[in-house]
């Protein structure tokens, strides 16, 4: 199961109540790497009579780590259950998303607006938006990208094809690699304009 949340501790506590008889293993990292995937696999193969819930928490799961997890997520050992927690599904590979149910536990009221109205998106509003976000850091830019993804999806104003979904995923990757936030948001804004439905 994939749980979209940014309230990790609270969500884990809720899972522990749901699975009161299970052993819990929590692996948390800002960036989920291959060594975390190896550790998760080891936990899944532990023997014992109780069921095992392996919770993997990260803001970003690297593609190589996700590929390492693919087989065990598809066919977990008997008694092992995997839960992935992350704030946004756009950073997850399509092969992972297609194999696990996704539950959105992000608080609707608590989510901050991106500040870019999808209905009014044109060059002038994009320019104003970029000017007002000239000096933001990567963490704040990631939050804006998440909000933009949610708002674009809900608005129904954009062609949500593979190209646009990849643009969101690539925005995360660029921010993680240290690309300037202003550049990433400019690039994403232009891509959104390009994918906006006409009329």
N, C-alpha and C positions, 0 to 999 in steps of 0.2 A: 504494500500500500504506500502511496505517496501522500503526505499531508502537507499542504501549503500553509505555513504559519511562520510568524516571527516571534511567537511566544512559546519557546521550546520547553522550558521547565514546566510550565502549566500544562502543556499538551502531554508531556511524558507522564506527569502525575495522573492525568486523566486516563491514559493508556494502562497505567499500573492498576488503577481501580477496575478497569474493564477486564484485565488479564491477571486477576489477583493470585491465581495459582501458578503463574509462569515465572521463570527466571528472566530477569531483564539485563541486557547488556547495552550500554549507551556509548556510542563512539561519536564524539563531537569535534569538529574542526571548522575553522573559517573556510579553509579550502580542503576538500576531501581528496586525498592523494592515493596512489597505489598501495602504500603501506597500510593505510586505513582499510582499504578493500581486502587486503590479505588478512588483517586482524579480524575483520567481520566474517570472513570465510572460516577462519579457525574457530570462532565462537559458534558458528552454525553447526559444526561437526562435533561439538562437545557431546559426550554421552550422558545420559541421565534419564530419569523417569518423567521429570517435569518438562513442560513445553518451554521453548526458548523464544524470546522476542528480542530481536537485534534491531536497535534504533540507530539509524545513521543520520546525523544532523550536520548540515553545512550550508553556508550561504552559496557556495559554489562547489559542484562536483566536477572534477576534471574529466574530460572525455576518456582518457586512458584508464582512469579508475572505474568509470562507469562500464567500460568494455570488460574490465576485469570482473565486475560483479554480475555481468549479464547472465551467464549460465546458471549461477547459484540462485539468482532471483527467479529465473524461469523454472528451475527444478530444485527448490530448497530441500535439504535433508529432512527426513520425517521429524516432526515436532518443532521445526524451526520456522519462524515467521519474521519477515523483514518489514520495517517501516522506515521510509526515507522522509526526512523533514527538511524543508527548504522554503524560503519566502516566495520563490517564483519558479514555475515549471519550465520557463523558456530556456534555462540553462541545462535542462536534462535532455539527453539524446532521445530522438523519436523511438528508438528500439526499447528504451527503458519505459517511456511514457505509455507505449502500446502494451506492455506486459503487466502493468500494475494499475489498479484503480486509483483515481486521484480524488482526494477530498480537500475542499477549500475551507480552511478554518481561519482565514485572514479576517480580521474584524472589519466589517463594512464601514462602520462609523469612524473607526480609527485611522483609516487609510487617507493619507494626505493627497490632495489633488496635484496633478503634474503642473498645473498652471497654464496648460495649453489646451484650449477648447477645440476638440476635434471638428465640431460643426463650423467653426470660423477659421479653420486652418488654411492660410495662404502665405505668400512670401512676406507680407507686411507683419502679420501676427507672429510668424516664425522668427522674424528678425527681432521684434520686440521681446519675445520669449528668450531668445539667445542673449540679448543684451542684458536682460535682468538676471541671467544665470552665468555671467561671464567668469565669476571668481569662485565657483563652487568646487568642492573637493569630490573625489571619486565616490566616496560613501554616499553623499547626497545625490550625486548623479545616478547611482544605481537605484536609489529610491524613486527618482523621477522616471527612470526607464521602466521600472515595475509598474508605476502608476499609469504611464503612457500605454503600456501593453494592455492593462486592464481596461482603460478608457476606450482605446481603439477597438478592442474586442466587443465591448458592450454597446458602442455607438452604432454599429452596423454600417458605418460610413466608408469602411475600407475593405479592399479585397484581401482577406486574410489567407493568403496562399503561402506556400512554403518559402517563397522569397522574402516576404515580410516577417514571418516567424524567425527565419534565419537572421534577419537584420537585428531583431531584438536580442537573440542569442549572441550575435557577434558584438553587439554593444557591450554586453557584460564582459566578454572576453577582452575587448580592447581596453575597458576600464581596469580590468585585473592586470593587464600587461603594462599599465602606466600611461596609456594614451590620454591626452588632455581631455577633460570632461567637456569643454566647449566644442572640441572637434567631434567627439562621439555624439553629442546631442544634435549638432548641426547635421551630421550625416544621417542620423535617425529621422530627424524632422523632414529632411528632403525626401527620404525613402517613403515616409508616411504620405507626403504630398503626392508622390508618384503613384501610390497605391489607393488614393482616395477615389471613390466611385463618383462618376460624373452625373450631374443632374439631380 
